[in-house]
Amino acid sequence: MAAALIWSGEALDDLDGIAQFIGRDSLHHAQRVVEGLFELGEVIATHPLAGRVVPELGDAQVRERFLYSYRVIYEVRPEQVEVLAVLHGRRLLESIGERFEG
């Protein structure tokens, strides 16, 4: 049974930025990438522990999965999974570190 999936406002903003960036070259590809990321969210909700622990954080509850060159970072909670961020793989996690501070 899948956990409830929540996309944080910050993660949705990340998706919007990704779509805008890719959309400058191809609206079709932007749509496909964003759809793929939402589909990955559904997979994460079904199998939340399949993702690896985010190496920079070392917290077993904060994990990540990859799609194309994007990292989907999420937190596993007892009754839900919350997507915290969607970042390009080359972007440093510390650039958004305030999202992960207590």
Backbone torsions as a table, in degrees:
resi	resn	phi	psi	omega
1	MET	NA	133.9	-177.8
2	ALA	-77.8	143.5	173.3
3	ALA	-75.4	159.2	173.5
4	ALA	-63.9	136.3	-179.1
5	LEU	-107.7	128.4	178.1
6	ILE	-122.9	132.5	173.0
7	TRP	-101.1	118.7	177.8
8	SER	-64.5	158.9	176.3
9	GLY	-58.4	-37.5	179.8
10	GLU	-65.8	-40.3	179.1
11	ALA	-65.9	-39.7	177.0
12	LEU	-65.5	-36.6	174.9
13	ASP	-63.5	-39.7	177.0
14	ASP	-59.4	-45.7	179.5
15	LEU	-61.4	-40.2	178.4
16	ASP	-62.2	-43.7	178.4
17	GLY	-63.6	-40.4	177.9
18	ILE	-62.6	-46.1	-179.9
19	ALA	-61.5	-41.9	179.0
20	GLN	-64.6	-42.5	-178.8
21	PHE	-63.7	-50.4	-179.5
22	ILE	-67.9	-36.8	-177.4
23	GLY	-63.1	-19.6	176.4
24	ARG	-62.8	-28.2	179.1
25	ASP	-102.2	-36.7	-175.9
26	SER	-157.9	111.5	176.4
27	LEU	-64.5	-35.3	179.0
28	HIS	-60.9	-48.2	-179.1
29	HIS	-68.5	-35.9	177.3
30	ALA	-60.4	-45.9	179.7
31	GLN	-62.7	-42.9	-179.5
32	ARG	-63.9	-41.9	-179.8
33	VAL	-64.9	-47.6	-179.2
34	VAL	-63.6	-43.1	176.8
35	GLU	-59.9	-42.2	178.6
36	GLY	-62.5	-38.2	178.5
37	LEU	-68.1	-39.2	175.7
38	PHE	-65.6	-39.3	177.3
39	GLU	-64.1	-39.8	176.7
40	LEU	-61.5	-36.9	176.2
41	GLY	-57.2	-40.4	178.7
42	GLU	-66.5	-38.6	176.6
43	VAL	-64.3	-43.2	178.9
44	ILE	-59.6	-42.0	-179.7
45	ALA	-63.1	-32.2	-179.8
46	THR	-79.8	-36.6	-177.0
47	HIS	-133.0	66.7	-172.3
48	PRO	-64.8	-28.3	-177.4
49	LEU	-86.2	0.0	178.6
50	ALA	-72.7	-23.9	178.7
51	GLY	-74.8	158.0	179.2
52	ARG	-84.2	154.8	174.3
53	VAL	-65.5	135.2	179.4
54	VAL	-63.9	116.1	-173.7
55	PRO	-57.9	-36.7	-177.5
56	GLU	-68.0	-22.3	-174.5
57	LEU	-104.1	-36.4	179.7
58	GLY	65.7	21.3	179.3
59	ASP	-102.2	118.7	-176.0
60	ALA	-61.6	-17.7	179.8
61	GLN	-87.0	-17.4	-179.2
62	VAL	-105.7	114.8	-173.0
63	ARG	-127.6	174.0	179.8
64	GLU	-146.4	151.1	170.9
65	ARG	-130.2	159.2	-176.6
66	PHE	-118.3	144.7	170.5
67	LEU	-141.4	123.6	-173.1
68	TYR	54.6	-122.8	179.7
69	SER	-106.2	21.5	-176.6
70	TYR	-109.8	141.4	176.3
71	ARG	-101.6	124.5	174.0
72	VAL	-102.4	110.6	-175.3
73	ILE	-103.4	128.9	-174.1
74	TYR	-142.7	159.4	178.3
75	GLU	-114.0	130.1	178.6
76	VAL	-90.8	123.2	178.3
77	ARG	-121.5	166.1	-175.2
78	PRO	-54.4	-42.9	-175.6
79	GLU	-114.1	-0.3	-176.5
80	GLN	-155.8	165.6	173.7
81	VAL	-123.5	129.3	178.9
82	GLU	-115.6	123.1	174.1
83	VAL	-77.5	121.4	-175.0
84	LEU	-94.4	-34.6	-175.0
85	ALA	-160.4	153.3	171.2
86	VAL	-130.7	113.0	-173.1
87	LEU	-125.4	151.0	169.4
88	HIS	-66.4	142.5	-176.7
89	GLY	-57.9	-24.3	179.4
90	ARG	-86.5	-11.4	-179.4
91	ARG	-78.6	135.2	-178.8
92	LEU	-74.9	134.5	178.5
93	LEU	-61.6	-32.4	-179.2
94	GLU	-63.5	-18.5	178.3
95	SER	-69.2	-17.0	176.1
96	ILE	-126.0	25.0	-174.3
97	GLY	-53.4	-28.6	-178.6
98	GLU	-61.9	-23.6	177.7
99	ARG	-67.2	-23.1	-172.5
100	PHE	-109.6	8.5	178.8
101	GLU	-92.0	133.5	-178.0
102	GLY	-25.6	NA	NA
